[in-house]
Protein backbone atom coordinates (compact mmCIF):
# COMPACT_ATOMS: atom_id res chain seq x y z
CA UNK A 1 0.00 0.00 0.00
CA UNK A 2 2.86 2.37 0.71
CA UNK A 3 4.18 1.88 -2.81
CA UNK A 4 0.72 2.52 -4.25
CA UNK A 5 0.35 5.68 -2.17
CA UNK A 6 3.76 6.91 -3.30
CA UNK A 7 2.92 6.11 -6.92
CA UNK A 8 -0.37 8.02 -6.83
CA UNK A 9 1.14 10.99 -4.99
CA UNK A 10 4.14 11.17 -7.33
CA UNK A 11 1.99 11.02 -10.46
CA UNK A 12 -0.33 13.67 -9.06
CA UNK A 13 2.46 16.16 -8.35
CA UNK A 14 4.10 15.31 -11.67
CA UNK A 15 1.01 16.75 -13.36
CA UNK A 16 -0.16 19.26 -10.77
CA UNK A 17 2.97 21.43 -10.51
CA UNK A 18 3.52 22.02 -14.26
CA UNK A 19 -0.18 22.67 -14.79
CA UNK A 20 -0.31 25.10 -11.89
CA UNK A 21 2.63 27.17 -13.12
CA UNK A 22 1.46 27.10 -16.75
CA UNK A 23 -1.96 28.44 -15.73
CA UNK A 24 -0.28 31.11 -13.59
CA UNK A 25 1.87 32.12 -16.56
CA UNK A 26 -1.16 32.38 -18.88
CA UNK A 27 -3.04 34.56 -16.39
CA UNK A 28 0.07 36.72 -15.89
CA UNK A 29 0.30 37.27 -19.64
CA UNK A 30 -3.33 38.36 -19.62
CA UNK A 31 -2.55 40.83 -16.83
CA UNK A 32 0.40 42.26 -18.77
CA UNK A 33 -1.75 42.56 -21.90
CA UNK A 34 -4.38 44.54 -19.98
CA UNK A 35 -1.91 46.98 -18.40
CA UNK A 36 0.72 47.14 -21.15
CA UNK A 37 -0.34 50.70 -22.07
CA UNK A 38 0.24 51.85 -18.49
CA UNK A 39 3.70 50.29 -18.28
CA UNK A 40 5.12 50.85 -21.76
CA UNK A 41 7.58 53.67 -22.34
CA UNK A 42 8.11 54.54 -18.67
CA UNK A 43 11.59 53.13 -18.22
CA UNK A 44 10.56 50.58 -15.59
CA UNK A 45 13.37 48.41 -14.28
CA UNK A 46 13.22 44.63 -14.46
CA UNK A 47 13.05 44.52 -10.66
CA UNK A 48 9.92 46.71 -10.64
CA UNK A 49 8.23 44.60 -13.33
CA UNK A 50 9.20 41.39 -11.50
CA UNK A 51 7.77 42.75 -8.23
CA UNK A 52 4.49 43.67 -9.92
CA UNK A 53 4.15 40.23 -11.53
CA UNK A 54 5.10 38.45 -8.29
CA UNK A 55 2.50 40.34 -6.25
CA UNK A 56 -0.18 39.82 -8.89
CA UNK A 57 0.57 36.10 -9.24
CA UNK A 58 -0.48 35.59 -5.61
CA UNK A 59 -3.90 37.11 -6.32
CA UNK A 60 -4.60 34.69 -9.21
CA UNK A 61 -3.81 31.51 -7.28
CA UNK A 62 -7.57 30.99 -6.60
CA UNK A 63 -8.06 30.73 -10.38
CA UNK A 64 -5.12 28.40 -11.02
CA UNK A 65 -5.42 26.05 -8.04
CA UNK A 66 -8.85 24.42 -8.75
CA UNK A 67 -8.06 23.91 -12.45
CA UNK A 68 -4.69 22.35 -11.63
CA UNK A 69 -6.23 19.97 -9.09
CA UNK A 70 -8.98 18.97 -11.53
CA UNK A 71 -6.61 18.28 -14.42
CA UNK A 72 -4.02 16.52 -12.25
CA UNK A 73 -6.69 14.28 -10.69
CA UNK A 74 -8.14 13.26 -14.06
CA UNK A 75 -4.71 12.59 -15.56
CA UNK A 76 -3.40 10.71 -12.50
CA UNK A 77 -6.27 8.25 -12.22
CA UNK A 78 -6.72 8.18 -15.99
CA UNK A 79 -3.13 6.98 -16.35
CA UNK A 80 -3.66 4.38 -13.62
CA UNK A 81 -6.77 3.14 -15.41
CA UNK A 82 -5.15 3.18 -18.85
CA UNK A 83 -2.19 1.08 -17.66
CA UNK A 84 -4.56 -1.29 -15.77
CA UNK A 85 -2.88 -0.48 -12.45
CA UNK A 86 -6.21 0.67 -11.04
CA UNK A 87 -7.88 -2.57 -12.14
CA UNK A 88 -5.06 -4.60 -10.59
CA UNK A 89 -5.46 -2.75 -7.29
CA UNK A 90 -9.20 -3.42 -7.28
CA UNK A 91 -8.59 -7.08 -8.15
CA UNK A 92 -6.29 -7.29 -5.13
CA UNK A 93 -9.21 -6.28 -2.93
CA UNK A 94 -8.34 -2.60 -2.54
CA UNK A 95 -11.45 -0.45 -2.69
CA UNK A 96 -11.62 2.83 -4.56
CA UNK A 97 -11.99 4.64 -1.22
CA UNK A 98 -8.70 3.16 -0.04
CA UNK A 99 -7.04 4.23 -3.29
CA UNK A 100 -8.39 7.76 -2.86
CA UNK A 101 -7.22 7.99 0.78
CA UNK A 102 -3.70 9.45 0.24
CA UNK A 103 -5.11 11.99 -2.18
CA UNK A 104 -7.81 12.86 0.33
CA UNK A 105 -5.16 13.74 2.92
CA UNK A 106 -3.29 15.68 0.28
CA UNK A 107 -6.46 17.64 -0.55
CA UNK A 108 -6.76 18.57 3.12
CA UNK A 109 -3.27 20.08 2.95
CA UNK A 110 -4.04 21.86 -0.32
CA UNK A 111 -7.30 23.20 1.13
CA UNK A 112 -5.42 24.57 4.14
CA UNK A 113 -2.93 26.11 1.72
CA UNK A 114 -5.84 27.59 -0.25
CA UNK A 115 -7.30 29.17 2.87
CA UNK A 116 -3.88 30.55 3.82
CA UNK A 117 -3.56 32.05 0.35
CA UNK A 118 -7.05 33.60 0.46
CA UNK A 119 -6.85 34.88 4.03
CA UNK A 120 -3.20 35.90 4.44
CA UNK A 121 -1.28 35.95 1.17
CA UNK A 122 -3.82 37.55 -1.19
CA UNK A 123 -4.64 40.57 1.06
CA UNK A 124 -0.96 41.43 1.48
CA UNK A 125 -0.07 40.80 -2.17
CA UNK A 126 -3.11 42.74 -3.41
CA UNK A 127 -2.14 45.71 -1.26
CA UNK A 128 1.39 45.62 -2.69
CA UNK A 129 0.48 45.24 -6.34
CA UNK A 130 -2.35 47.80 -6.28
CA UNK A 131 -0.11 50.42 -4.68
CA UNK A 132 2.71 49.65 -7.13
CA UNK A 133 0.35 49.65 -10.13
CA UNK A 134 -1.09 53.00 -9.02
CA UNK A 135 2.41 54.49 -8.82
CA UNK A 136 3.24 53.15 -12.29
CA UNK A 137 0.08 54.70 -13.72
CA UNK A 138 0.94 58.05 -12.15
CA UNK A 139 4.50 58.00 -13.48
CA UNK A 140 5.17 59.99 -16.65
CA UNK A 141 6.67 58.28 -19.72
CA UNK A 142 10.46 58.13 -19.80
CA UNK A 143 12.36 61.06 -21.28
CA UNK A 144 12.66 60.32 -24.99
CA UNK A 145 14.01 63.17 -27.08
CA UNK A 146 14.14 62.41 -30.81
CA UNK A 147 16.00 64.35 -33.48
CA UNK A 148 13.95 66.95 -35.33
CA UNK A 149 10.78 66.35 -33.28
CA UNK A 150 9.35 68.61 -30.58
CA UNK A 151 9.26 66.92 -27.18
CA UNK A 152 6.50 68.03 -24.76
CA UNK A 153 6.91 65.49 -21.95
CA UNK A 154 8.19 68.03 -19.40
CA UNK A 155 5.36 70.21 -18.10
CA UNK A 156 5.51 73.73 -19.52
CA UNK A 157 8.49 72.90 -21.76
CA UNK A 158 8.61 72.22 -25.49
CA UNK A 159 12.00 71.46 -27.02
CA UNK A 160 13.49 70.38 -30.31
CA UNK A 161 16.95 68.98 -30.98
CA UNK A 162 18.39 68.91 -34.48
CA UNK A 163 20.96 66.22 -33.74
CA UNK A 164 21.64 63.99 -30.74
CA UNK A 165 24.49 61.62 -29.92
CA UNK A 166 22.94 58.65 -28.03
CA UNK A 167 26.29 57.73 -26.42
CA UNK A 168 27.62 61.09 -25.18
CA UNK A 169 24.22 62.88 -25.01
CA UNK A 170 25.71 65.81 -26.93
CA UNK A 171 23.13 67.97 -28.72
CA UNK A 172 23.13 70.33 -31.69
CA UNK A 173 20.68 72.95 -33.00
CA UNK A 174 18.64 73.27 -29.80
CA UNK A 175 15.35 75.19 -29.46
CA UNK A 176 13.53 75.37 -26.10
CA UNK A 177 10.15 77.04 -25.44
CA UNK A 178 9.67 77.68 -21.72
CA UNK A 179 6.05 78.48 -20.74
CA UNK A 180 6.38 77.97 -16.98
CA UNK A 181 6.14 81.65 -15.98
CA UNK A 182 2.99 82.67 -14.11
CA UNK A 183 2.23 85.52 -16.49
CA UNK A 184 2.09 83.20 -19.46
CA UNK A 185 5.03 84.89 -21.17
CA UNK A 186 7.08 82.54 -23.30
CA UNK A 187 10.86 82.30 -23.02
CA UNK A 188 12.58 81.06 -26.16
CA UNK A 189 16.12 79.69 -25.87
CA UNK A 190 18.23 78.68 -28.85
CA UNK A 191 21.75 77.25 -28.87
CA UNK A 192 24.17 75.87 -31.38
CA UNK A 193 25.18 72.94 -29.20
CA UNK A 194 24.78 71.53 -25.72
CA UNK A 195 24.91 68.52 -23.46
CA UNK A 196 22.42 66.95 -21.05
CA UNK A 197 22.96 64.80 -17.97
CA UNK A 198 21.00 63.67 -14.93
CA UNK A 199 21.79 64.38 -11.29
CA UNK A 200 23.12 61.58 -9.10
CA UNK A 201 19.66 60.92 -7.60
CA UNK A 202 17.98 61.29 -11.05
CA UNK A 203 15.78 64.03 -9.64
CA UNK A 204 16.99 66.83 -11.96
CA UNK A 205 17.92 67.05 -15.64
CA UNK A 206 20.70 69.50 -16.51
CA UNK A 207 21.05 71.11 -19.94
CA UNK A 208 24.38 72.86 -20.58
CA UNK A 209 23.96 75.08 -23.66
CA UNK A 210 26.71 76.76 -25.70
CA UNK A 211 26.66 79.77 -28.06
CA UNK A 212 23.01 80.70 -27.96
CA UNK A 213 20.48 83.39 -27.21
CA UNK A 214 17.56 83.87 -24.85
CA UNK A 215 14.45 85.72 -25.99
CA UNK A 216 11.88 86.84 -23.39
CA UNK A 217 8.81 89.03 -23.57
CA UNK A 218 8.84 91.88 -21.06
CA UNK A 219 6.05 93.18 -18.86
CA UNK A 220 4.09 95.86 -20.62
CA UNK A 221 4.99 99.22 -19.11
CA UNK A 222 3.54 102.52 -20.19
CA UNK A 223 5.74 104.25 -22.73
CA UNK A 224 7.89 101.19 -23.43
CA UNK A 225 5.57 99.15 -25.68
CA UNK A 226 7.31 100.31 -28.85
CA UNK A 227 10.88 100.89 -27.69
CA UNK A 228 11.30 97.82 -25.43
CA UNK A 229 8.81 95.07 -26.39
CA UNK A 230 11.15 92.19 -25.45
CA UNK A 231 14.52 91.24 -24.01
CA UNK A 232 17.24 89.32 -25.83
CA UNK A 233 20.37 87.93 -24.21
CA UNK A 234 23.29 86.25 -25.97
CA UNK A 235 25.39 83.74 -24.03
CA UNK A 236 28.39 81.56 -24.59
CA UNK A 237 27.35 79.05 -21.92
CA UNK A 238 24.16 78.61 -19.89
CA UNK A 239 22.79 75.82 -17.72
CA UNK A 240 19.08 75.02 -17.42
CA UNK A 241 17.66 72.69 -14.77
CA UNK A 242 14.43 70.68 -15.14
CA UNK A 243 12.66 68.92 -12.26
CA UNK A 244 12.21 65.22 -13.14
CA UNK A 245 10.19 64.25 -10.06
CA UNK A 246 7.18 63.17 -12.15
CA UNK A 247 9.38 60.86 -14.26
CA UNK A 248 10.56 58.79 -11.29
CA UNK A 249 8.60 55.95 -9.70
CA UNK A 250 7.48 57.62 -6.48
CA UNK A 251 6.00 55.14 -4.03
CA UNK A 252 2.67 55.98 -2.45
CA UNK A 253 1.92 55.23 1.19
CA UNK A 254 0.32 51.76 1.18
CA UNK A 255 -1.91 52.69 4.11
CA UNK A 256 -4.09 54.63 1.65
CA UNK A 257 -5.23 51.31 0.13
CA UNK A 258 -5.60 49.26 3.32
CA UNK A 259 -9.38 49.71 3.74
CA UNK A 260 -10.33 47.94 0.49
CA UNK A 261 -12.39 44.79 0.95
CA UNK A 262 -9.79 42.73 -0.96
CA UNK A 263 -7.07 43.83 1.48
CA UNK A 264 -8.72 42.43 4.63
CA UNK A 265 -8.58 38.98 6.22
CA UNK A 266 -11.50 37.04 7.68
CA UNK A 267 -11.37 38.67 11.12
CA UNK A 268 -11.13 42.18 9.69
CA UNK A 269 -13.94 41.48 7.21
CA UNK A 270 -16.20 40.17 9.99
CA UNK A 271 -15.48 43.29 12.03
CA UNK A 272 -16.42 45.48 9.05
CA UNK A 273 -19.61 43.50 8.44
CA UNK A 274 -20.70 43.82 12.08
CA UNK A 275 -19.89 47.55 12.11
CA UNK A 276 -21.87 48.17 8.92
CA UNK A 277 -24.84 46.15 10.22
CA UNK A 278 -24.87 48.22 13.40
CA UNK A 279 -24.59 51.41 11.35
CA UNK A 280 -27.55 50.38 9.18
CA UNK A 281 -29.70 49.73 12.26
CA UNK A 282 -28.81 53.14 13.70
CA UNK A 283 -29.62 54.94 10.46
CA UNK A 284 -32.89 53.07 10.04
CA UNK A 285 -34.10 54.26 13.45
CA UNK A 286 -32.93 57.87 12.97
CA UNK A 287 -35.91 58.98 10.79
CA UNK A 288 -38.33 57.78 13.49
CA UNK A 289 -37.01 60.45 15.85
CA UNK A 290 -37.58 63.13 13.21
CA UNK A 291 -41.06 61.82 12.51
CA UNK A 292 -42.01 61.69 16.19
CA UNK A 293 -40.56 65.16 16.71
CA UNK A 294 -42.80 66.72 14.10
CA UNK A 295 -45.74 64.53 15.08
CA UNK A 296 -45.65 66.00 18.59
CA UNK A 297 -45.90 69.57 17.33
CA UNK A 298 -49.50 70.49 18.07
CA UNK A 299 -51.65 73.09 16.48
CA UNK A 300 -51.06 76.56 17.91
CA UNK A 301 -54.71 76.66 19.06
CA UNK A 302 -54.79 73.10 20.43
CA UNK A 303 -55.84 72.96 24.13
CA UNK A 304 -55.76 76.71 24.55
CA UNK A 305 -58.55 79.02 25.58
CA UNK A 306 -58.02 82.67 24.83
CA UNK A 307 -60.78 84.82 26.34
CA UNK A 308 -61.98 87.78 24.34
CA UNK A 309 -62.58 90.83 26.47
CA UNK A 310 -64.47 92.59 23.76
CA UNK A 311 -66.82 91.81 20.97
CA UNK A 312 -65.00 91.28 17.68
CA UNK A 313 -66.48 92.12 14.34
CA UNK A 314 -67.34 89.20 12.07
CA UNK A 315 -64.99 90.29 9.25
CA UNK A 316 -62.07 90.71 11.63
CA UNK A 317 -62.69 87.26 13.12
CA UNK A 318 -62.75 85.66 9.66
CA UNK A 319 -59.47 87.34 8.73
CA UNK A 320 -57.79 85.96 11.88
CA UNK A 321 -59.07 82.48 11.12
CA UNK A 322 -57.82 82.62 7.52
CA UNK A 323 -54.39 83.88 8.58
CA UNK A 324 -54.05 81.14 11.23
CA UNK A 325 -55.22 78.51 8.74
CA UNK A 326 -52.64 79.53 6.14
CA UNK A 327 -49.88 79.58 8.75
CA UNK A 328 -50.85 76.10 10.02
CA UNK A 329 -50.93 74.67 6.48
CA UNK A 330 -47.58 76.27 5.66
CA UNK A 331 -45.97 74.87 8.81
CA UNK A 332 -47.41 71.41 8.12
CA UNK A 333 -46.08 71.43 4.55
CA UNK A 334 -42.64 72.54 5.70
CA UNK A 335 -42.57 69.81 8.35
CA UNK A 336 -43.65 67.21 5.79
CA UNK A 337 -40.95 68.31 3.33
CA UNK A 338 -38.30 68.14 6.05
CA UNK A 339 -39.36 64.65 7.11
CA UNK A 340 -39.45 63.50 3.45
CA UNK A 341 -35.95 64.86 2.73
CA UNK A 342 -34.61 63.15 5.86
CA UNK A 343 -36.26 59.88 4.84
CA UNK A 344 -34.93 60.10 1.26
CA UNK A 345 -31.39 60.83 2.43
CA UNK A 346 -31.49 58.07 5.03
CA UNK A 347 -32.90 55.59 2.51
CA UNK A 348 -30.10 56.34 0.03
CA UNK A 349 -27.49 56.21 2.77
CA UNK A 350 -28.77 52.87 4.08
CA UNK A 351 -28.83 51.41 0.55
CA UNK A 352 -25.22 52.45 -0.06
CA UNK A 353 -24.13 51.03 3.29
CA UNK A 354 -25.91 47.75 2.57
CA UNK A 355 -24.18 47.51 -0.84
CA UNK A 356 -20.83 47.99 0.86
CA UNK A 357 -21.75 45.34 3.42
CA UNK A 358 -22.59 42.95 0.58
CA UNK A 359 -19.13 43.45 -0.92
CA UNK A 360 -17.51 42.63 2.42
CA UNK A 361 -19.75 39.56 2.77
CA UNK A 362 -18.81 38.38 -0.71
CA UNK A 363 -15.13 38.69 0.07
CA UNK A 364 -15.63 36.88 3.40
CA UNK A 365 -17.20 33.88 1.68
CA UNK A 366 -14.48 33.88 -0.99
CA UNK A 367 -11.96 33.00 1.69
CA UNK A 368 -13.68 29.65 2.25
CA UNK A 369 -14.99 28.75 -1.22
CA UNK A 370 -11.46 28.17 -2.54
CA UNK A 371 -10.75 25.49 0.08
CA UNK A 372 -14.03 23.70 -0.61
CA UNK A 373 -13.49 24.02 -4.38
CA UNK A 374 -10.24 22.06 -4.03
CA UNK A 375 -12.18 19.12 -2.57
CA UNK A 376 -14.96 19.38 -5.15
CA UNK A 377 -12.51 19.42 -8.05
CA UNK A 378 -10.72 16.36 -6.68
CA UNK A 379 -13.94 14.39 -6.20
CA UNK A 380 -14.89 15.23 -9.77
CA UNK A 381 -11.48 14.64 -11.35
CA UNK A 382 -10.37 11.47 -9.53
CA UNK A 383 -13.49 9.34 -10.18
CA UNK A 384 -13.84 10.78 -13.68
CA UNK A 385 -10.27 9.75 -14.50
CA UNK A 386 -10.84 6.24 -13.14
CA UNK A 387 -14.00 5.94 -15.26
CA UNK A 388 -12.70 7.25 -18.60
CA UNK A 389 -9.31 5.50 -18.13
CA UNK A 390 -7.51 7.94 -20.38
CA UNK A 391 -4.25 9.64 -19.45
CA UNK A 392 -2.06 12.13 -21.26
CA UNK A 393 -3.00 15.59 -22.44
CA UNK A 394 -5.84 14.62 -24.77
CA UNK A 395 -9.25 13.80 -23.37
CA UNK A 396 -8.39 14.80 -19.75
CA UNK A 397 -7.44 18.33 -20.79
CA UNK A 398 -10.64 18.79 -22.80
CA UNK A 399 -12.88 17.51 -20.02
CA UNK A 400 -11.10 19.43 -17.25
CA UNK A 401 -11.18 22.71 -19.18
CA UNK A 402 -14.90 22.31 -19.94
CA UNK A 403 -15.72 21.51 -16.32
CA UNK A 404 -13.60 24.39 -15.07
CA UNK A 405 -15.31 26.79 -17.49
CA UNK A 406 -18.67 25.67 -16.09
CA UNK A 407 -17.38 26.16 -12.55
CA UNK A 408 -15.95 29.61 -13.34
CA UNK A 409 -19.07 30.81 -15.19
CA UNK A 410 -21.37 29.68 -12.38
CA UNK A 411 -19.05 31.33 -9.82
CA UNK A 412 -19.09 34.65 -11.68
CA UNK A 413 -22.86 34.44 -12.13
CA UNK A 414 -23.39 33.80 -8.43
CA UNK A 415 -21.10 36.68 -7.49
CA UNK A 416 -22.94 39.07 -9.82
CA UNK A 417 -26.28 37.93 -8.40
CA UNK A 418 -24.99 38.69 -4.90
CA UNK A 419 -23.67 42.11 -5.93
CA UNK A 420 -26.94 43.14 -7.59
CA UNK A 421 -29.03 41.90 -4.67
CA UNK A 422 -30.72 39.14 -6.69
CA UNK A 423 -29.53 36.63 -4.11
CA UNK A 424 -27.87 36.72 -0.73
CA UNK A 425 -24.06 36.70 -0.56
CA UNK A 426 -24.20 33.23 0.98
CA UNK A 427 -26.21 31.59 -1.81
CA UNK A 428 -24.48 33.57 -4.55
CA UNK A 429 -20.92 32.75 -3.52
CA UNK A 430 -21.67 29.07 -2.84
CA UNK A 431 -23.73 28.58 -6.02
CA UNK A 432 -20.88 26.94 -7.96
CA UNK A 433 -20.09 24.61 -5.06
CA UNK A 434 -23.75 23.59 -4.72
CA UNK A 435 -23.95 23.10 -8.49
CA UNK A 436 -20.89 20.84 -8.81
CA UNK A 437 -21.06 18.98 -5.48
CA UNK A 438 -23.83 16.62 -6.72
CA UNK A 439 -21.73 15.97 -9.84
CA UNK A 440 -18.78 14.95 -7.66
CA UNK A 441 -20.97 12.71 -5.50
CA UNK A 442 -22.50 11.06 -8.57
CA UNK A 443 -19.13 10.43 -10.24
CA UNK A 444 -17.61 9.08 -7.02
CA UNK A 445 -20.55 6.70 -6.64
CA UNK A 446 -20.19 5.55 -10.24
CA UNK A 447 -16.44 4.98 -9.81
CA UNK A 448 -16.96 3.03 -6.58
CA UNK A 449 -19.44 0.71 -8.34
CA UNK A 450 -17.31 0.25 -11.49
CA UNK A 451 -19.91 1.95 -13.64
CA UNK A 452 -19.51 1.98 -17.40
CA UNK A 453 -20.56 5.59 -17.60
CA UNK A 454 -18.30 6.28 -20.58
CA UNK A 455 -18.35 2.75 -22.00
CA UNK A 456 -19.79 2.78 -25.53
CA UNK A 457 -21.06 -0.79 -25.29
CA UNK A 458 -23.05 0.04 -22.16
CA UNK A 459 -24.73 2.96 -23.89
CA UNK A 460 -25.42 0.82 -26.99
CA UNK A 461 -27.04 -1.85 -24.81
CA UNK A 462 -29.15 0.79 -23.08
CA UNK A 463 -30.25 2.24 -26.43
CA UNK A 464 -31.14 -1.21 -27.79
CA UNK A 465 -33.11 -1.98 -24.64
CA UNK A 466 -35.09 1.26 -24.97
CA UNK A 467 -35.76 0.60 -28.68
CA UNK A 468 -36.83 -2.98 -27.94
CA UNK A 469 -39.20 -1.81 -25.19
CA UNK A 470 -40.67 0.85 -27.49
CA UNK A 471 -41.26 -1.70 -30.27
CA UNK A 472 -43.08 -4.02 -27.86
CA UNK A 473 -45.44 -1.23 -26.82
CA UNK A 474 -46.21 -0.22 -30.42
CA UNK A 475 -46.71 -3.82 -31.57
Secondary structure, DSSP 8 states (H G I E B T S, - for coil): -HHHHHHHHHHHHHHHHHHHHHHHHHHHHHHHHHHHHHHTTS---HHHHHHHHHHHHHHTHHHHHHHHHHHHHHHHHHHHHHTTHHHHHHHTT--HHHHHHHHHHHHHHHHHHHHHIIIIIHHHHHHHHHHHHHHHHHS-------BTS-B--STTEEEEEEEE-TTT-EEEEEEEEE--STT---EEEEEEEEEEEE-TTS-EEEEEEEEEEEEEE----TT-TTT-SEEEEEEEEEEEEEE-GGGS-----GGGGTTSGGG--HHHHHHHHHHHHHHHHHHHHHHHHHHHHHHT---TTTT-----SS---HHHHHHHHHHHHHHHHHHHHHHHHHHHHHHHHHHHHHHHHHHHHHHHHHHHHHHHHHHHHHHHHHHHHHHHHHHH---TTSHHHHHHHHHHHHHHHHHHHHHHHHHHTSS-HHHHHTHHHHHHHHHHHHHHHHHHTT--TT-HHHHHHHHHHHHHHHHHHH-
